[in-house]
Amino acid sequence: MNSVSSDISKYHTRYALVLIAMYNVCDLIGRYIPLVKKLKLESRKLITIMILCRFLLVPAFYFTAKYGDQGWMIFLTSFLGLSNGYLTVCVLTSAPKGYKGPEQNALGNLLVLFLLGGIFAGVTLDWLWLIGKDW
């Protein structure tokens, strides 16, 4: 019986690593997609619509976690990483266009500040989550 619970624990640990790896690999791929000129979004309105459409992933993740299998969860995680990398590059390169020198610099600094703030908030919340689980 102890061997079975040990095997299940190893399986869940590997599954979490697969999800994290797929997210990171797809995020990296997504950051290089805008290098193809035909695939890069330049319209601020379309970028905003695509970012807002990503909120539909919240119920998709919920129902996949509740009713779906691991393949669908890996697919959704990969799609989240791909869209994250792609839209991050599109926003950071398209947002400052249309402004003059000092405004472009200020907007670029503001975008980087919010990007780093989001990363910091994510790491902090993850750390608090792990502390709450007595890790």
Buried (B, 14 or more C-beta within 10 A) or exposed (E): EEEEEEEEEEEEEEEEEBBEBBBEBBBEBBBEBBEEEEEBBEEBEEBEEBBEEEEEBEEBBEEBEEEBEEEBBBBBBBBBBBBBBBBBBBBBBBBBEEEEEEEBEEBBEEBEEEEEEEEEEEEEEEEEEEEEEEE
